[in-house]
Each structure stands twice: as C-alpha cells, then as structure tokens.
Amino acid sequence: MFELKATDLAGRIGLLTTKSGTIETPALLPVIHPSKQEIPPSLIKEIGFNAVITNAYLAFKNKGEEARNNGIHKTIEFDGIIMTDSGGYQVLEYGDINVNVKSIALFQEKILSDIAVILDKPTGAQLDRDYAERSVELTLKAAKETLAVVTNKEILWTGPIQGGVHLDLIERSAKETSNLNFDIHALGSPTEIMQSYDFKKLTDMIITAKKHTPSNKPMHLFGAGHPLTIPLAVALGCDLFDSASYILYGREGRYLTDYGTKKLKDMSYLNCVCPICCSLSLKEFISLEKETRSFQLGVHNLYVLIKTVNDCKEAIREGRLWEYIGIKAKAHPRLWEAYKNFSENIEFLEDGVPIFKSKGLFLSDIVDNSRPEVLRHKMKMKNNIRFRKCKLLLLPETMVKPFYKSRIYSNLKKELGSIIDQIQICFLAHPFGIIPIELSDIYPLSQYEKALKPDSDSNLDQDMVDDIVSIIYKNKISEVFIWIEGGYTQRLGEAVSKKIEINIVSSIEELRNKL
Amino acid sequence: MFELKATDLAGRIGLLTTKSGTIETPALLPVIHPSKQEIPPSLIKEIGFNAVITNAYLAFKNKGEEARNNGIHKTIEFDGIIMTDSGGYQVLEYGDINVNVKSIALFQEKILSDIAVILDKPTGAQLDRDYAERSVELTLKAAKETLAVVTNKEILWTGPIQGGVHLDLIERSAKETSNLNFDIHALGSPTEIMQSYDFKKLTDMIITAKKHTPSNKPMHLFGAGHPLTIPLAVALGCDLFDSASYILYGREGRYLTDYGTKKLKDMSYLNCVCPICCSLSLKEFISLEKETRSFQLGVHNLYVLIKTVNDCKEAIREGRLWEYIGIKAKAHPRLWEAYKNFSENIEFLEDGVPIFKSKGLFLSDIVDNSRPEVLRHKMKMKNNIRFRKCKLLLLPETMVKPFYKSRIYSNLKKELGSIIDQIQICFLAHPFGIIPIELSDIYPLSQYEKALKPDSDSNLDQDMVDDIVSIIYKNKISEVFIWIEGGYTQRLGEAVSKKIEINIVSSIEELRNKL
C-alpha cells in the first residue's frame, strides 16, 4: 500500500496506493470546499495535483444527500484521489449534536472516500495540559470506535496523533495510535505553531510523532501549505499535507513566493513565471476585481506549491535535501533556528541518508559540519578504524581529490620509496576530521565542495585537535608527524603538541631525517 | 540618461534612456545571433526582455549590407533597445584584417545601435601580466580612437574595463576609461572566472571596477547569465548583463533552475512552472527531437533568467537584498565564500543601504552580524553617542520591541520612580551590541527577527564584552549595573567584571539597594 522509492534525511519518496489510484509522495492535497469551491478541482488537477482533500462534515451538512447517492468524487467533481477530513475542527468549534464519531465514519464509507480520517478532537495549540491530555484520550477513543464500525477494506483510514505542544502527550498518542494499525498516521493541528513560524517547536513535534509510529506508514501533516513549512516537514519525514492556504491567502490578496507570502499590493514585480503571472502585469493583477483576483492568486499559489513539492522530491532524488533545506532556512531566521538544531537530531535524520549519492556534498557553513555524512565519517573513524602501523603522518587537505592523487603524496612516494609503506598516512580535512588515505576515495571523502580553501580557516579547529589526539591514543601510535603548510596546520600542530608529543615537518628531507 | 530609483547594498534600480526607449535596470540583455538566431527576438521580448544585445562584428560579416541599409533593428527583427557588442572576442580569436577599431565603430553608428561598444581587447583570464597590461593599453587606445570618430550623439557608447584578474590593472583601466566620459562602463571578460565559480575573485574584480568609475553611470558585466552570478553582481552594483547562456545551455541539454543548471537527462522532476514546463512532462521534454529540445530549453532558461532579474529588483525595492543574496549563497559553497567575504567590503556595500526600510532585518547567521545595518549602529555608538548620566544600567534584550515597551522596563519605571531618570538605560542586543533606550525604536533596532532567542547563544559574546567595556570608558561612567537573567547575561557579566568593576543585579530590590 505504501512503497518507499528513495530517501534522504528523514524525507522519502513513496508510492501510496488507494482505490482510486496511486499517488507519489510527498504530496500536497489542496483543500476543496464541498459546496463553495472557487477554483474548480479539474483545474487543480491540471496544475498537477492528483489528490485533494475535502471535509466530510461540511459535505454531510451541505451535500449529504448527493454525496451519499453519487459518492464524493461526483459530488465535488474530481476524478483523482480524494481524502476526506472528518471535520473535527468544525465540530469542535461549532458543536453539532447531529453527528458523532460513528456517523462521520460511516458517512465517509458511504461516500467512498479514498482516504478517510476519524472524527478526532484536535488539541490545537492549547498550553493547558489537562485539555491536551483529554483531547489525546478522546481521539484514541474515537479511533477505536471508528475502526470497530467500518467495513470497507478498500478505504485507507487515518489515525490522527494529538497532544499539541506537549511532546510527551504526542509520544503517548503516537504509540497508542500505532497499536491500532491505521493505514496512515497524521499529526494533528500544529496550525498555530506554523502560523507563528515556530519551526523549532514544529520540528520537535514531528520528530516525536515520527519516532513513535511505524516508519513504513505515511505521515500526514495537517494544515501545512507554506513554501517554508513543507520542505522542513518533508525533511522530517512527513509524506502528506493538506492545505487551503492557496485560496485563503488568495482571498487576503497574498501571493506565495518560494520563500513565503507577500501582499500583492506591496509588491513591485511579479516574481513568478507561472501561466497566471505570464498572462498579466502586476498592475493588472492588483486592479482585478476582488473575486477574480482571489481566483487568480489561488491558481498562482497552487503553482508555487506544486513547485515546492517537486523541488522537495527532486532534492530527495538528488541526495541534496540537506542543501535544499539550507537554502530555504536562509529565508527566515526562525527556520534557520530549526535547521541549526538539526544537529540535535542527527540520529533520527541520518537514517534515510544513502551511503552513496550521485552528487557531492556542499559544505558552506558551520551548520554543515554536523550533517549526517560528516558525522558518519567521524563515527566510523572513532568506532571502526584501527591502524596497523605505528607511525602516523598527517598531511594537509589538498584541492586534488581523491587525496592519493595529490602532488604531495606522489612526491612522498617517489622520494621515500618503500619506507612509506611503514607509515599510516592520513589527511586533515575539515569538517570530516582525519581521512586515512585508504578511505580517501570513498564517498563523500572526495566528493565535496567547500566554501573555504583548506588553509583559510582563521581560527583554531578544536574539533580537529581532539580528533587527532583521540586517534593517536586509540591506535597506539608511537610516532606522529604533522606536515605544516600555512597557518591552519601550523595552529593545529601547536595545539596538538601541547597535548601529545609530535614531530612537525614541512619538507620531505625533514621527514626523512626524523623517520 | 541614467536615473537611480532605489538602492540597497551597492545594487540599484535605475532607468536607462536610449534613443529606442527606456529600460529599467538591472537588466539582462539576451544575446541575439545576427544571422543564426534560434529563438525569435519577438518571443524573447514577449517573455519580458525589452533590450537585447547582438554582435556588430558578426552582423558586419554576415549581414553587413542589410544592416547598413535597414538598420540593426530591422535586420534582427527586434523593435526594443539593441546593444551591439563590438566583437572584440571574435576578432581576437579568429583575427580579421578587414575590420579595425574605427570601422567597427562607424559600422555600429551606421546600423543605429542604441548602445554600442568599442572594439576592445579582452584580457580574458590570462594570468600573464604583460599580456593583461597590453590588453588594457590597447583597449584604452581603441576607446580614444572610437570616441574621436563617432558623431551620432544619440548612441550610448560603452567603455570596457580590462585587466582580467589583476586588480591593479582593473583599477588603472577603470580610472583612465572614466576620464574618457563614456555613457556606460563595462567589466570585460570575467567569463572564465564565472565558469569556475570563483565568485570571490569576481567580487574583487567588480568592486575594483566600481570603486574607480563614476557611480552615476551604468556598469555592464559581460557574459553573466547564471542565476547565482546575476544576483551577486547586482548586489555589487552591476546594472546591465548580457548572455547567450540561455541558448548555449539549451543546446547542451542544460536546464536552468533558481540555483544553477542541471542536465535535463539527470532530472527526476521539472522544477519550474513556466509556460514551457507547464506544457509538457519531463519525459516528453527529454525525448524531444534535439533541435526542438534546445529551443524549448532556451525559452525555459529565459523564463528563469527574467525571474532572477525580477527577484533582484524586488529585493532591492524591499530592502532585502542582503537576505536574498544569502539565500542564493546557500546554494553553492563558492558563493557562500564570496558572501561571507562581504564583511571585508562593508564600506563599499553600505553606501546604498537606506537608513530606513519598510521591512525588518532577518538575522540568522554569523555572516549577518556584519551586515551594514548592524555595523552602522556599532559605528554610531562608537563615534556619535555620548551619555550625560554617569550611572549605566544594562538590561537583557527583550522579545518585546521597542525595548521601552518591555515589562522589565515598565516595572523599573514603576518601582524606581524618578530615580530612573538618573540612570542611562541600555539593552544588550546581539549582534547590534548596546542599544540605548532612547534609540530603541529607531530603525532597525526594533525591526529585526533573529534566529535565536536572546538567551540561547551558547558561547560568550566577546564582541559584546568589548562593546560594553569600550562604552564605559568612552562615557566616563562611574557606576555600571548589569542585569543578569539566564546564561547569556551571566557569562557577559562575568567576562566584563574581569576587566572593569561592575554591579551585578537580578532584581529591582537588589538594584535599589545598590543605587
């Protein structure tokens, strides 16, 4: 039912099969209003959305008869995949004694939803713990009640995880919901968190939910429809999204861009080449009659969202999801904060990172020093690599990669002849640390591009000093030679020599004499 | 002839008036081949390019008669603004005794170019200094020869600056070319530098050329047509660009994205919503017959380029050029390297930064600590601000802005009454440093968004310690109180107290007792 095709970080590309067809995830499902939809679902499909979501409660209220008789696909006129949200929010907000968990469940079966959601009790951003706890319990109760009454095995059922900002409640909710064997899980109602750009909190919430649900099931994130939120959530392992943002923003005169929203009236240029933006000027766009403008903005916004989803998928396929999130993160300090905090969750994020990628790593910033591929090498050096030789020569990183093709190594081999076989040779390559020559052509140790040339780091690289000292202790090295070439290795040599006895060399003659 | 409308960093939006109309800069002029043009200029205009460039030498060789009789506009069938490049590159490469500086100049006059370029001697990326020096001299000679023979005052003439990677030669070339009073300046032939992604070198070259030419004239950058290069060059003050990249990439099966190029055949998704990419699937795109594919790719690439230029202009209008370059920089380590190096050229970059902006600053990364608006405040504190009071109270940054609206300040005012008037109150807000309460609502001191909450910086903020010590010395403060609230201010307090006598307080009672 859900087949993984590719992964990077915790993000994945998957194929989700429903009774109305298969959809590739990550996928965003635009919200369709069952009776007051402004942009026709057929146009939404044409833009590239093969699945949509509509609201079972609103369909029940406004189009109950029609939906029961003809099915939801004919009712909203969409022949792709239809998910129905239960309407938990609406029921919570307006109260309605005519519906209950069971009736909403059976209604979704009756109208032949492809993906259905139990009538949950959203926690919202409630800080009140008792309230949050109760919403978790009521949602679990509704989950059990629903699964007990539904019979159509072709419909995929979604079990929402509640708990709001209370991570321990999310954990409990995730664990207990997982036991019920839903087809899909969903993280409930982080809308307010997303609206306040609290990406760090959102990260914690998603990771908690993901850690305590089976990884072979899709994770839906309710209400995410922003070009910064979707990439973050994708990287954290969310597979499905639903949002009415395209039209809500449209009604408010808001224009999505790759990095956020702008008010159309505040803009000076149309930063988009979608069919809408190619067909009219900014001035014309602004002066459209309100309803038409809202419609056109909605369509433009859908184009930006489909591009966002495709960008995420392309980044996963390329193995460049870390780089892509970095670009997005630079667009907003609160997202940068969350991105910077990725280093606290490397174990979780590393899982999906392939051992080999077709593209090299981009290493620009201090944040990149703790990306999974870098830490993986450090762990390997710490836990798996033992040297047989007792002499160690540390050479500076070279621009030529793999390092064994560098001039410095060729010269050493030529000049020292067989002596070199008695020495373990390693290169010092920030941020990887120590790279034994034998590993130097293994991905990504010769497939990376750095912001700074090897010698231009201005400060002492304390991590590298620690790496050197620890590798020497671990490997019972009796003699260490550090090749000094410029300020970076100079500073390293000085710092290491304070902790351990080493030989500093800067020419082959010097090395030969000391050997 | 060239009117500035808005600036940010060294970037600017201008209006350049030619005899065929006015164009808003920054503007990219797609290269049109005078006889073998694949994408019709009319389509290029439709995409949004109101000016193009073509090659005078190639027009002379292939369409000389027609161009002389009917003018270049009819010859290449473009009714917008036409710049003609002289063909210096082609003449250099192939040699041609049938043309010379004078004949190429008069030909450009005859065919009624709107913007013409003298027949220069491109330095290229030649490291040979003698060669570079000679190209500077020959270009200057050609410049003088050209200006001596041309008579049509309606044509704008461009004086190229040569010198290649030799910054002192660029300086000399820029200074001497400036003396000749050209309408437009141009930086010659950094193509190889751009192709090797040496953005730092490119930055140095552009800044050198800009510093030594009059700022009220447009600066053209030859051969820049990449979505990472254009934003960088715009931020550094380049106004005009020309490039054949759209079609050259197209012929190689290369697809432009917002962050670079990809080979169409390596892609998994079309990351674009331009009319081309909306009209066919990736699979269809790949399997197009070569010539059609090259055409369609060319058109797609033009859409990406016009979006890039519009993004730059929007960023200038918004005062978000720093942020925009940061986003682009995260896409490639070599661009990040150049961006990081902006701090070395703050005086140059600061010039165009408005004192007040409509949008707040985004401060995410250590690089942002040296953005012009931040350094401006630091300079102001250092040079212009003197306190009259001799008691100083340093309070931690608050989430509420302006700071005088914070709870901590309201409480102090309420509890201390008139005593507070005898104390100079400042807030400690990284990366700005010290913010006197009187300045706290002046842009951007209450209009910024930071990645980290005030207290979560993990290391000691040495800049802040230095700022505190220096402000105390400068202002003859007799008593200093630092309000401690969490680790950040704790560490600051400890570090400052090692250098100077201070009172540490953490409640109003404590403060009252010590006053």
Interface residues (C-beta under 8 A of the other chain):
Chain A: D258 Y259 D266 M267 S268 Y269 L270 N271 C272 V273 C274 P275 C278 Y303 V304 I306 K307 N310 D311 K313 E314 R317 E318 E323 G326 I327 A329 K330 A331 H332 P333 R334 W336 E337 K340 S358 F362 L363 S364 D365 I366 E449 K450 A451 L452
Chain B: D258 Y259 D266 M267 S268 Y269 L270 N271 C272 V273 C274 P275 C278 Y303 V304 I306 K307 N310 D311 K313 E314 R317 E318 E323 G326 I327 A329 K330 A331 H332 P333 R334 W336 E337 K340 S358 F362 L363 S364 D365 I366 E449 K450 A451 L452
